[in-house]
């Protein structure tokens, strides 16, 4: 199982002081340096979400990351013409189509693939024709997985946010839903990834979900980095993924 590190919130920290001032000699933190630190610490992919409102990651960040990332660049994007066109120019290794609401603090749920197939199909085809692997960030629901299969994407990323925020019996119910979705997607021939709200506390539960190829984790690692440094935070997560998978 691979770890993809989402570095959006490092850009959030930068934008809090240097929005519109990216050429300043004092501009920090540098997301390019951060991506390199993550890779050296064991991350096997770097994930960024280029939002329509550019609240954190900027166009120039994605261009620079495409030139410097040594592992894999995973670009999250909404299905909007401007962002899709930029993705086709940059050509990330993977593109993950996500829902996007300007009023949300962060992505609040999965993409409605089953309800948006006509709008999604041309984008999927354009990205794939350019050599980009496509994933859909979806709820762990059979209808959404079936839609992903019909759209011909290579991967799905299961939204784990509901599980992460659940308590008691509800958490076990959400885990069961994730396990069932992962089995169903795998049986349909889809690569299964997962992300949103995963941290060191709930990781053990996530790792009971079968067939997971990759976890995309951002906020938890960046938060932990405040106390122990980014490299250590990534190493800690990589170690926990391996340790918990082995049941040790």
Residue frames relative to the residue before (quaternion, step in Angstrom):
aa qw qx qy qz dx dy dz
X 1.0000 0.0000 0.0000 0.0000 0.00 0.00 0.00
X 0.2855 -0.7811 0.5385 0.1354 3.55 -0.86 1.01
X 0.2971 -0.7110 0.6046 0.2017 3.54 -1.30 0.46
X 0.0948 -0.7457 0.6571 0.0556 3.53 -0.91 1.01
X 0.2208 -0.7920 0.5578 0.1136 3.58 -0.75 1.02
X 0.2665 -0.7509 0.5897 0.1319 3.54 -0.81 1.10
X 0.1555 -0.8333 0.5281 0.0509 3.58 -0.53 1.18
X 0.2388 0.8095 -0.5060 0.1776 3.60 1.22 0.37
X 0.7458 0.4497 -0.2519 0.4220 3.56 0.77 -1.01
X 0.5135 0.5589 -0.4428 0.4774 3.56 1.24 0.00
X 0.6411 0.4924 -0.3108 0.4999 3.56 1.10 -0.71
X 0.5791 0.5712 -0.3727 0.4467 3.61 1.11 -0.62
X 0.6501 0.5115 -0.3072 0.4705 3.57 0.97 -0.89
X 0.6477 0.5144 -0.3144 0.4659 3.58 0.96 -0.84
X 0.6953 0.4925 -0.2851 0.4389 3.57 0.83 -1.00
X 0.5553 0.6175 -0.3944 0.3934 3.59 1.14 -0.52
X 0.7735 0.2905 -0.1614 0.5397 3.58 1.13 -0.60
X 0.8289 0.2790 -0.0859 0.4772 3.57 0.93 -0.92
X 0.2371 0.7624 -0.5610 0.2189 3.60 1.05 0.59
X 0.8202 0.1639 -0.1551 0.5258 3.56 -0.76 1.06
X 0.7132 0.3967 -0.2375 0.5269 3.58 1.30 0.09
X 0.2018 0.8380 -0.4918 0.1235 3.58 1.08 0.64
X 0.6479 0.5037 -0.3255 0.4697 3.59 1.21 -0.28
X 0.4335 0.7009 -0.4616 0.3282 3.58 1.26 0.00
X 0.4960 -0.6597 0.4677 0.3162 3.64 -0.95 0.77
X 0.6758 0.4864 -0.2910 0.4712 3.58 1.24 -0.35
X 0.4176 0.7481 -0.4473 0.2567 3.59 1.29 -0.13
X 0.2232 0.7585 -0.5792 0.1986 3.56 -0.70 1.12
X 0.5783 -0.1451 -0.7980 -0.0876 1.52 -2.33 0.98
X 0.4918 -0.6471 0.5058 0.2891 3.55 -1.24 0.55
X 0.3487 -0.7694 0.4934 0.2073 3.60 -0.47 1.15
X 0.5825 0.5643 -0.3836 0.4417 3.61 1.15 -0.42
X 0.6398 0.4957 -0.3114 0.4980 3.56 0.99 -0.84
X 0.6417 0.5380 -0.3219 0.4418 3.58 0.96 -0.88
X 0.6426 0.5207 -0.3279 0.4565 3.58 0.94 -0.83
X 0.6505 0.5155 -0.3150 0.4604 3.57 0.98 -0.80
X 0.6249 0.5302 -0.3304 0.4682 3.57 1.03 -0.80
X 0.6517 0.5203 -0.3120 0.4553 3.58 0.93 -0.90
X 0.6674 0.4989 -0.3063 0.4603 3.58 0.91 -0.88
X 0.6586 0.5035 -0.3151 0.4620 3.59 0.92 -0.84
X 0.6851 0.4911 -0.2767 0.4615 3.57 1.11 -0.68
X 0.7122 -0.4839 0.2599 0.4372 3.60 1.23 -0.02
X 0.4507 0.6620 -0.4754 0.3641 3.59 1.22 0.03
X 0.2435 -0.7833 0.5570 0.1300 3.57 -1.00 0.82
X 0.7820 0.1209 -0.1300 0.5975 3.54 1.25 0.46
X 0.2351 -0.7347 0.6190 0.1475 3.53 -1.26 0.57
X 0.1321 -0.7987 0.5862 0.0313 3.56 -0.82 1.07
X 0.0499 0.7676 -0.6386 0.0236 3.55 -1.07 0.82
X 0.2588 -0.7404 0.6018 0.1504 3.55 -1.17 0.66
X 0.1628 -0.7743 0.6067 0.0763 3.56 -0.54 1.17
X 0.1519 -0.8298 0.5353 0.0431 3.53 -0.13 1.33
X 0.6340 -0.5490 0.3929 0.3773 3.55 -1.22 0.53
X 0.7255 0.4164 -0.2486 0.4883 3.61 1.04 -0.71
X 0.3510 -0.7755 0.4673 0.2388 3.60 1.32 0.07
X 0.1949 0.8273 -0.5107 0.1296 3.60 0.95 0.77
X 0.7989 0.1382 -0.1126 0.5744 3.61 1.12 -0.40
X 0.7840 0.2508 -0.1483 0.5482 3.61 0.23 -1.17
X 0.2163 -0.7765 0.5854 0.0869 3.55 -1.00 0.96
X 0.6899 -0.4790 0.3370 0.4255 3.58 -1.24 0.38
X 0.6721 0.5071 -0.3074 0.4435 3.57 0.87 -0.92
X 0.5787 0.5717 -0.3764 0.4434 3.60 1.13 -0.56
X 0.6836 0.4887 -0.2921 0.4566 3.56 0.86 -0.98
X 0.6282 0.5276 -0.3335 0.4645 3.59 0.99 -0.78
X 0.6894 0.4728 -0.2808 0.4716 3.59 0.88 -0.93
X 0.6419 0.5165 -0.3288 0.4617 3.59 0.99 -0.76
X 0.6157 0.5451 -0.3491 0.4493 3.59 1.01 -0.75
X 0.6892 0.4792 -0.2714 0.4708 3.59 1.08 -0.69
X 0.7972 0.3651 -0.1486 0.4573 3.58 1.07 -0.65
X 0.5737 0.5967 -0.3975 0.3961 3.61 1.07 -0.55
X 0.2740 -0.7996 0.5221 0.1139 3.55 -0.76 1.08
X 0.6831 0.4661 -0.2868 0.4836 3.59 1.16 -0.46
X 0.7022 -0.3678 0.3164 0.5211 3.57 0.04 -1.29
X 0.2203 -0.7606 0.5962 0.1319 3.55 -0.99 0.86
X 0.0977 -0.7849 0.6119 0.0038 3.53 -0.70 1.19
X 0.1251 -0.8097 0.5724 0.0328 3.57 -0.53 1.21
X 0.2060 -0.7458 0.6233 0.1129 3.55 -0.78 1.08
X 0.0926 0.8115 -0.5674 0.1044 3.56 -0.90 0.91
X 0.4355 -0.6417 0.5583 0.2946 3.51 -1.24 0.51
X 0.5307 -0.6428 0.4531 0.3160 3.55 -1.20 0.52
X 0.3241 0.7171 -0.5393 0.2998 3.55 0.45 1.29
X 0.6245 -0.6024 0.3378 0.3647 3.61 -0.92 0.85
X 0.6652 0.5238 -0.3157 0.4283 3.59 0.88 -0.92
X 0.7107 0.4509 -0.2656 0.4701 3.57 0.84 -0.99
X 0.6231 0.5308 -0.3414 0.4620 3.59 1.01 -0.76
X 0.6471 0.5184 -0.3186 0.4594 3.59 0.94 -0.84
X 0.6437 0.5114 -0.3190 0.4716 3.57 1.02 -0.79
X 0.6319 0.5303 -0.3283 0.4601 3.58 1.02 -0.80
X 0.6570 0.5109 -0.3049 0.4630 3.57 1.01 -0.79
X 0.6426 0.5025 -0.3155 0.4847 3.56 1.19 -0.49
X 0.7136 0.4540 -0.2469 0.4729 3.55 0.96 -0.92
X 0.1249 -0.8331 0.5180 0.1482 3.58 1.08 -0.87
X 0.0250 -0.7891 0.6127 -0.0357 3.59 0.30 1.24
X 0.6194 -0.5249 0.4070 0.4185 3.57 -1.23 0.23
X 0.7832 0.0821 -0.0113 0.6163 3.55 0.99 -0.95
X 0.1160 -0.7495 0.6449 0.0949 3.55 -1.23 0.57
X 0.1165 -0.7931 0.5967 0.0372 3.56 -0.77 1.06
X 0.2701 -0.7767 0.5533 0.1328 3.55 -0.55 1.21
X 0.0408 -0.8165 0.5733 -0.0543 3.54 -0.70 1.15
X 0.5142 -0.5874 0.4961 0.3800 3.60 -1.21 0.31
X 0.0745 -0.8075 0.5841 0.0358 3.57 -1.14 0.49
X 0.0168 -0.7773 0.6269 -0.0503 3.51 -0.84 1.12
X 0.4543 -0.7246 0.4441 0.2671 3.59 -0.56 1.12
X 0.6875 0.4982 -0.2920 0.4403 3.60 1.08 -0.61
X 0.5804 0.5990 -0.3829 0.3972 3.60 1.19 -0.28
X 0.5029 -0.6245 0.5005 0.3266 3.56 -1.20 0.53
X 0.7579 -0.0758 0.0660 0.6445 3.53 1.06 -0.86
X 0.7149 -0.4331 0.2967 0.4618 3.59 -1.22 0.20
X 0.2591 -0.8384 0.4711 0.0898 3.56 -0.56 1.18
X 0.8135 -0.0251 0.0248 0.5805 3.60 1.17 -0.17
X 0.6795 -0.5128 0.3512 0.3897 3.52 -1.32 -0.02
X 0.5993 -0.5511 0.4551 0.3605 3.51 -1.35 0.37
X 0.3761 -0.7083 0.5484 0.2368 3.58 -1.01 0.80
X 0.1126 -0.8415 0.5270 0.0395 3.56 0.35 1.27
X 0.6640 0.5209 -0.3158 0.4337 3.58 0.94 -0.84
X 0.7220 0.4285 -0.2457 0.4846 3.59 1.09 -0.64
X 0.7531 0.3612 -0.1903 0.5158 3.58 1.25 -0.26
X 0.2318 0.8273 -0.4938 0.1346 3.58 1.16 0.42
X 0.6611 0.5174 -0.3211 0.4384 3.60 0.91 -0.85
X 0.6851 0.4658 -0.2824 0.4836 3.58 1.07 -0.70
X 0.6922 0.4973 -0.2747 0.4451 3.56 1.05 -0.76
X 0.5896 0.6361 -0.3693 0.3338 3.58 0.98 -0.84
X 0.6867 0.4708 -0.3229 0.4500 3.68 0.75 -0.85
X 0.6427 0.5227 -0.3241 0.4568 3.59 1.03 -0.77
X 0.6303 0.5267 -0.3271 0.4672 3.56 0.96 -0.86
X 0.6838 0.4965 -0.2851 0.4525 3.57 0.86 -0.96
X 0.6548 0.5102 -0.3194 0.4571 3.60 0.96 -0.81
X 0.6661 0.4975 -0.3059 0.4640 3.58 0.91 -0.86
X 0.6792 0.4875 -0.2934 0.4636 3.56 0.89 -0.92
X 0.6307 0.5337 -0.3346 0.4533 3.60 1.02 -0.74
X 0.6775 0.4668 -0.2770 0.4964 3.58 1.21 -0.55
X 0.5970 -0.6101 0.3425 0.3926 3.59 1.28 0.08
X 0.5242 0.6256 -0.4082 0.4089 3.57 1.27 0.30
X 0.3703 -0.6984 0.5622 0.2431 3.57 -0.90 0.90
X 0.2245 -0.8070 0.5389 0.0885 3.58 -0.94 0.90
X 0.0808 -0.7627 0.6413 0.0233 3.51 -1.09 0.89
X 0.2286 -0.7351 0.6164 0.1654 3.55 -1.28 0.44
X 0.3088 -0.7295 0.5835 0.1790 3.56 -0.92 0.97
X 0.1096 0.8428 -0.5034 0.1561 3.57 -0.12 1.31
X 0.5776 -0.5345 0.4800 0.3877 3.52 -1.35 0.25
X 0.5105 -0.6483 0.4638 0.3224 3.60 -1.11 0.58
X 0.3564 0.7290 -0.4839 0.3277 3.55 0.59 1.23
X 0.5765 -0.6308 0.3862 0.3472 3.62 -0.86 0.89
X 0.6547 0.5298 -0.3245 0.4306 3.60 0.91 -0.86
X 0.6606 0.4958 -0.3038 0.4749 3.58 1.02 -0.76
X 0.6471 0.5097 -0.3138 0.4722 3.56 1.04 -0.75
X 0.6301 0.5213 -0.3296 0.4717 3.57 0.99 -0.76
X 0.6404 0.5196 -0.3203 0.4662 3.57 1.01 -0.81
X 0.6308 0.5299 -0.3312 0.4600 3.59 1.00 -0.80
X 0.6442 0.5150 -0.3165 0.4686 3.56 0.99 -0.83
X 0.6698 0.5018 -0.3012 0.4569 3.58 0.90 -0.89
X 0.6571 0.5063 -0.3041 0.4683 3.57 1.10 -0.67
X 0.4491 -0.7395 0.4087 0.2906 3.56 1.27 -0.25
X 0.3646 0.7328 -0.5064 0.2715 3.60 1.14 0.43
X 0.5359 -0.6400 0.4516 0.3151 3.54 -1.21 0.48
X 0.8243 0.1647 -0.0071 0.5417 3.55 1.04 -0.83
X 0.1319 -0.7150 0.6657 0.1679 3.49 -1.41 0.21
X 0.1955 -0.7297 0.6365 0.1553 3.53 -1.22 0.56
X 0.3016 -0.7817 0.5236 0.1544 3.54 -0.49 1.20
X 0.4103 -0.7089 0.5250 0.2314 3.54 -0.88 1.01
X 0.1385 -0.8261 0.5450 0.0360 3.58 -0.54 1.20
X 0.3843 0.7683 -0.4525 0.2394 3.59 1.26 0.09
X 0.6371 0.5239 -0.3392 0.4523 3.59 0.97 -0.77
X 0.6303 0.5138 -0.3239 0.4836 3.57 1.01 -0.81
X 0.6757 0.5242 -0.3052 0.4190 3.58 0.81 -1.01
X 0.7362 0.4113 -0.2236 0.4888 3.59 1.06 -0.72
X 0.5563 0.6321 -0.3803 0.3825 3.59 1.28 -0.18
X 0.1885 -0.7652 0.6049 0.1147 3.53 -1.32 0.38
X 0.8485 0.2110 -0.1347 0.4662 3.52 -1.29 0.43
X 0.8453 -0.0946 0.0967 0.5168 3.55 -1.00 -0.92
X 0.6020 0.5738 -0.3632 0.4201 3.57 1.08 -0.67
X 0.6180 0.5414 -0.3490 0.4507 3.57 1.05 -0.71
X 0.6616 0.4921 -0.3122 0.4719 3.60 0.92 -0.84
X 0.6237 0.5314 -0.3376 0.4633 3.58 1.05 -0.69
X 0.6678 0.4897 -0.3004 0.4733 3.57 0.97 -0.82
X 0.6153 0.5306 -0.3455 0.4695 3.58 1.07 -0.67
X 0.6434 0.5148 -0.3186 0.4685 3.56 0.97 -0.85
X 0.6418 0.5170 -0.3246 0.4642 3.58 1.02 -0.76
X 0.6505 0.5083 -0.3124 0.4700 3.58 1.00 -0.80
X 0.6473 0.5140 -0.3279 0.4575 3.59 0.96 -0.83
X 0.6658 0.5021 -0.3058 0.4594 3.57 0.91 -0.90
X 0.6569 0.5086 -0.3098 0.4625 3.58 0.97 -0.83
X 0.6523 0.5145 -0.3182 0.4567 3.58 0.95 -0.85
X 0.6477 0.5059 -0.3201 0.4713 3.59 0.96 -0.81
X 0.6610 0.5152 -0.3030 0.4537 3.57 0.93 -0.91
X 0.6702 0.4947 -0.2974 0.4666 3.59 0.89 -0.94
X 0.6433 0.5213 -0.3167 0.4627 3.56 0.98 -0.86
X 0.6553 0.5157 -0.3096 0.4569 3.58 0.94 -0.86
X 0.6763 0.4698 -0.2891 0.4883 3.59 1.16 -0.55
X 0.5772 -0.6300 0.3545 0.3799 3.56 1.30 0.03
X 0.5026 0.6535 -0.4211 0.3781 3.57 1.25 0.31
X 0.4436 -0.6239 0.5656 0.3067 3.56 -1.17 0.62
X 0.2103 -0.8072 0.5450 0.0852 3.59 -0.87 0.95
X 0.0151 -0.7667 0.6412 -0.0274 3.54 -0.78 1.14
X 0.1606 -0.7852 0.5883 0.1077 3.58 -1.26 0.13
X 0.1787 0.7981 -0.5659 0.1040 3.53 -1.17 0.53
X 0.6401 0.5100 -0.4637 0.3393 3.49 -1.46 0.42
X 0.8655 0.0492 -0.0824 0.4917 3.53 -0.65 1.21
X 0.4578 0.6823 -0.4615 0.3345 3.61 1.22 0.15
X 0.0784 0.7831 -0.6132 0.0677 3.56 -0.99 0.91
X 0.7357 -0.4247 0.2839 0.4448 3.57 -1.28 0.02
X 0.6331 0.5511 -0.3340 0.4288 3.60 1.12 -0.57
X 0.7975 0.2977 -0.1616 0.4993 3.60 0.86 -0.89
X 0.3828 0.7643 -0.4551 0.2494 3.58 1.30 -0.02
X 0.6241 0.5636 -0.3521 0.4109 3.59 0.93 -0.84
X 0.6496 0.5076 -0.3199 0.4670 3.58 1.00 -0.75
X 0.6414 0.5309 -0.3202 0.4520 3.58 0.94 -0.89
X 0.6998 0.4893 -0.2795 0.4391 3.56 0.95 -0.82
X 0.5558 0.5442 -0.4211 0.4664 3.60 1.25 0.22
X 0.5344 0.5990 -0.4086 0.4343 3.58 1.29 -0.08
X 0.3765 -0.7684 0.4679 0.2211 3.62 -0.60 1.05
X 0.8415 0.3035 -0.1925 0.4033 3.51 -1.44 0.31
X 0.4030 0.7171 -0.4931 0.2831 3.61 1.15 0.27
X 0.2466 -0.7842 0.5568 0.1188 3.56 -0.79 1.06
X 0.8176 0.0162 0.0552 0.5730 3.57 1.03 -0.76
X 0.1727 -0.7335 0.6463 0.1204 3.52 -1.18 0.72
X 0.1728 -0.7625 0.6145 0.1054 3.56 -0.93 0.91
X 0.0278 0.8125 -0.5713 0.1132 3.54 -0.47 1.29
X 0.0280 -0.8338 0.5512 -0.0120 3.57 -0.82 0.96
X 0.7600 0.4210 -0.2473 0.4290 3.56 0.31 -1.28
X 0.6596 0.5236 -0.3179 0.4356 3.58 0.89 -0.88
X 0.6737 0.4889 -0.2957 0.4688 3.58 0.94 -0.87
X 0.6538 0.4974 -0.3168 0.4741 3.59 0.94 -0.84
X 0.6411 0.5204 -0.3247 0.4612 3.60 0.99 -0.79
X 0.6630 0.4999 -0.2968 0.4716 3.55 0.95 -0.88
X 0.6149 0.5801 -0.3354 0.4157 3.56 1.10 -0.76
X 0.5385 0.6177 -0.4039 0.4066 3.60 1.16 -0.49
X 0.7617 0.3864 -0.1879 0.4851 3.57 1.03 -0.80
X 0.8286 0.2031 -0.0867 0.5145 3.61 0.92 -0.79
X 0.5935 -0.5717 0.3740 0.4254 3.59 1.22 0.02
X 0.6036 -0.6111 0.3804 0.3429 3.54 -1.10 0.73
X 0.6580 0.5117 -0.3298 0.4433 3.59 0.84 -0.88
X 0.6773 0.4845 -0.2954 0.4681 3.57 0.90 -0.89
X 0.6366 0.5351 -0.3333 0.4443 3.58 1.01 -0.76
X 0.6560 0.4867 -0.3096 0.4868 3.59 1.00 -0.77
X 0.6496 0.5133 -0.3201 0.4606 3.58 0.90 -0.89
X 0.6336 0.5419 -0.3217 0.4488 3.56 1.00 -0.84
X 0.6805 0.4773 -0.2932 0.4723 3.59 0.93 -0.87
X 0.6267 0.5284 -0.3367 0.4634 3.58 0.97 -0.81
X 0.6680 0.4965 -0.2983 0.4672 3.57 0.92 -0.92
X 0.6594 0.5092 -0.3124 0.4564 3.59 0.94 -0.84
X 0.6208 0.5371 -0.3463 0.4540 3.59 1.00 -0.71
X 0.6990 0.4559 -0.2759 0.4770 3.57 0.92 -0.85
X 0.6637 0.5158 -0.3031 0.4490 3.56 0.95 -0.89
X 0.7043 0.4589 -0.2773 0.4652 3.58 0.84 -0.96
X 0.6025 0.5525 -0.3623 0.4478 3.59 1.07 -0.63
X 0.7037 0.4474 -0.2510 0.4915 3.56 1.08 -0.80
X 0.4529 -0.7211 0.4236 0.3090 3.56 1.29 -0.13
X 0.4758 0.6774 -0.4323 0.3575 3.56 1.17 0.54
